[in-house]
Amino acid sequence: MARSRNPETKPRKGLSRRAFLSRGAGLAIAAPIVTDTGLPAPQGAAADVKILGPEKIPIALRVNGKAHTLSVEPRVTLLEALRTHLDYTGAKQVCDRGTCGACTVIIGGKEINACAVLAVEAQGKDILTIEGLSTTGKLHPIQEAFIEHDATQCGFCTPGFVVACKAFLDKNPNPTMADVEKGLGGNLCRCGTYVGIREAVLSAAKTMKGGRANG
Amino acid sequence: MADYKWPDASKRALMGKRHSRIDGPEKVSGRAKYTHDRKLPGMLYGRIVRCPHAHAKVMSVDTSAAEKMPGVKAVTVIQGPGKEIQWAGDEIVAIAATDENIARDAARSVKVVYEQLPHLVHEEDISKAGDRASAPEEKTEGDPDKGFKEADVVSEGTYGLPVITHCTLESHGSLNAWEGEDKLLAYISTQAVSDVGSGYAQPLKIPAANVHIVQDHVGGGFGSKFTTDRWDVEAAVLAKKAGKPVRMVLDRDEELMVAGARPSTFAKVRVAAKKDGTILAWDSTSWGTGGLTGAGAPPIPYCWRIPYRLKHYAITTNIGAARAWRAPNHPQACYITMCALEDLAAALKMDPLDFFLKNIEMTAPRANLYKEELLKAAEMMEWKKKWHPRGDPTPGHIKRGLGLSIHTWGGRGHPSENRVTINPDGSVSCELGSQDLGTGTRTVIAIVAAETLGLPINAITVKIGDNKYPRSGGSGGSTTVGGVSASTRRASVDALALLLQKVAPALNADPAKLEAVGGKIQVQGDPTKSMTWKQACAKLGATPVVASGKCVGGRDELTNQGVGGVQMAEVTVDTETGIVRIERFVAVQDVGYLISLKTAESQMYGAITMGIGYSLYEEKIMDEQTGRMLNPNMEFYKLPGIGDIGRIMVHMVMNKEQDDRGVIGLGEPPVVSPGAAIGNAVANAIGIRVPNLPLAPERVLAALEKKGGLS
């Protein structure tokens, strides 16, 4: 099977991550296997097949510009590392298999389901989470638009949706309604906030363009 | 006696207008903390070992391997040898470990031997239910036989809705920590902050007053989160055993298997009318399941007072327990009734809008309201321009159709108490043991207090989500907005009166002649005699003003019940693929005295979106062989996405008459009609009824095949 550019957004053929992890639980995980996602390999992986785990290993993650070192088993997902081992709880665990988008983060400019990436795979890249969108204490225009258009109800899908909207608008600064409906199809909401989200995205696009035009 | 009455439209600064929800900033920034996000020092992670069989007897349980595993701190057997298990996914063993993955490893190491027993997980075909079907519940009103005798047209049909799940995005769960021997702190994902604690008290044998419940935010409930569950109580037991807090949250598959299901309902209906469209009589046989409890008879015929004869069978199955699902029993009753009536209209060759209007007196006591709402919805939908008789005659494989439905709900306020504090620094807080499910409860409380005190909304601090605050009811039955708005209004009026007494001497006025408007305290009608809110509160010296206000539930002049509501759907159906798309959806809804227009509209959009979900996509699919749920995940338990909902148009009925009724709940009514409106639109598009929801492609194609062709 040809390597997809973004395999973590689709369920893997034949073997779910959970099944993969459980089968791998008693085995050591070889680095080349865990790099099969298109994300950069851990240092030295290409040169010699270094065996990682199953015990905890030291890893380094760069989240919202801040460096973190932590010690986790190689089977720990990026989402688990962010939520449990660090304190980035904005991304939520909902489907835990890359279907619903509640754990969306941006890695290297691309929206990624953090539940479908192992923490070890995410090393050496810039990880942007919802907490990184408003660091100066001022909300991002997308967040402002979500409030204005009431694009949140219980709010559980909201952080993932906001991050997905950011990645979407970065790539599609002038979206039509049809673009929004297609481009944000990977995030699910149970309360039914889509009407507000559609309006919020279109309105944020205008604000962000205005911001750029005004320098 | 203080005057608590809701102010008239002309006197409202805030109520009835569009305001952004006050917890928006924390939700959009990821700062909002849910039960899933809570951590405590030394916290352990809980896991449940679940039974893989739909019906079985536990023969033996061996937890020795788990207990020896490094990192495992406590193990308890929940249902041991001899227990009869009635659904796949029921709880057998609970484990707490230092790490989530260790807990999973430990759960996998537990060996349970079962003796399998016969199960039933399908109820659509009642002839296969055997002794699982109850004795029929029968009921007759009026003289249906006379109606059928006098009828010119009798329409017959079968209509059904399968079991669906709640699929709250935040799965059920709790974080449980003992504070001493007999005091428990529980962060639990719940719809009933003030009341859920008693679910711990009894099994743990501690006083309910010793259970401290905390919940800032809840990631969805929809009726599935009123009580503690066995996994919560077992987590508290594990916490006691291990001497450490235990967080137990369900995985998605567990959530969909065991944490909530809406009962199914199927019905065979005969309904009769005269040639001129007058409805005469109804006769139906219905059945359904809510798991072991069967399913209660749906309130059919729904909304219409038609002479009827009913027969209902409750079927017990091994599918897991049912829970209240947003507007319990109403979507089922609505779908069966409105589809049967639409089929009757089609048999009469009448436009269903005309047919509904002709019989509208049968919807008494809300006939006038429904008429007004039907006409408004028809105008918004351009019904008269777009409607065609059954079967879109347009050539090609894309067929367009319209459908309509009406619904009702209660929604009177529940018991609630609010403690309002006005501090000498001018700050104001409201404290009540309520919860905001995302419906906008916090925002409603802030709007009511701010309006009453003449302040901006952001001057009010709303403290909810803690059972140490005065009791407020659980959020079910659309009772929250009525309850919290009434208690907030009374507490705010009384707190203001106390403040005005303190301030009156400084303004040299009778306190009864003072009013709070625009951030000032002033003599009524004389803005020159005034002081700012801050100046006024400074007169309190060191002592804050505190007042409690209640909604007692039941009859209460500030809240009311009984709404109508009309919805219309426009769909397209691809007759080659069977795919149904929502093009346009119109909803007109009355809701009494409306406090927060923006979040009310969001309830409408959200409920309709959820309605599109159960109309087109959702079904708890059970495997006949194994008795297990086949789609306990979000790939195959499908929710609508952002591109699946078409254009939704909402109109809230707002006028003097509605204002005079008082506040009525809104969470449930708009989720009732979508199934019927969409089902009727599909029948109108393709010229034949697709009997059962969800209107998935295979069902649409099967109906088309039965009709004998694609177009």
Interface residues (C-beta under 8 A of the other chain):
Chain A: P11 S22 A25 E73 R75 V76 E80 R83 T84 D87 Y88 T89 G90 A91 K92 Q93 V94 C95 D96 R97 T99 C100 A102 T129 I130 E131 L133 S134 L139 Q143 F146 I147 E148 D150 T152 Q153 C154 G155 F156 C157 T158 P159 V162 V180 E181 K182 L184 G185 N187 L188 C189 R190 C191 G192 T193 Y194 V195 G196 I197 R198
Chain B: S20 R21 D23 G24 P25 K27 V28 S29 G30 R31 A32 K33 Y34 H36 D37 K39 E100 N101 R104 D105 R108 C167 T168 L169 E170 S171 H217 V218 G219 G220 F222 D251 R252 L437 G438 T439 G440 K598 T599 E601 S602 Y605 G606 A607 I608 T609 M610 N633 M634 E635 L639 P640 G641 I642 G643 I645 I648
